[in-house]
Amino acid sequence: MTEETNKIIKFDFDLAKKTTQQSLEVEDADASGQEYDEESPTQHKFVRFRGESWDDLIKVHGVKLSDPDGEDIKYVVQIKDNDEFLKVNQMCDFKIKEYVIAPYVSDSGSERIWFANYKWTGKAQKKGMSVKLAIEIGQKEWVKVNWEGKRGFVTRKPGAALEKKPKFSTLDNAKLIELVFADRIITDSKHEAVIRNWNGN
């Protein structure tokens, strides 16, 4: 046995005291460098939405298409020319719908976008109204958002009051949207997801 391997390692009490602070700093760094994504608020315990009212939120056209692995991906559709829009809608099997872009933060500090389709008429009316109501309540207080089939999205308050203030990033809505939908904005019929859907791939 060499002198090096026979060395006794002494416990470092000073380093142990620093461990908690080090962990907190790592968590802060992770939070500040978090990845932004589109995700349903039903995946989180409690959420708060940005804005003061429904009118503060951006409404766009959107479509859900399958990627090469068969996973459903949501895209923003922004096409100025009406003929091109109709062509893309046809190539997307007429699946383009109205969506709301609702940024939110969870009680654990994750910031996400809820990209939810809504409609005020027909069979989808109840779901559309439930999306709007869930967001409007969540703009004023912490809520748990659940999906309940026929009733649509329903909310409930935390069992015990959640005193935490929502901590939104300094990113404005435009920057958040750019980060989340970087390569998922369809502006014409040449977008690869549109062509893939049209070709049945």
PyMOL commands that set and color helices and strands:
alter all, ss='L'
color gray80, all
select helices_A, chain A and resi 13-32+41-43+54-56+82-91+122-138+149-151+173-180+192-199
alter helices_A, ss='H'
color red, helices_A
select strands_A, chain A and resi 37-38+47-49+58-66+72-77+97-106+111-117+144-147+153-156+185-186
alter strands_A, ss='S'
color yellow, strands_A
deselect
rebuild
show_as cartoon
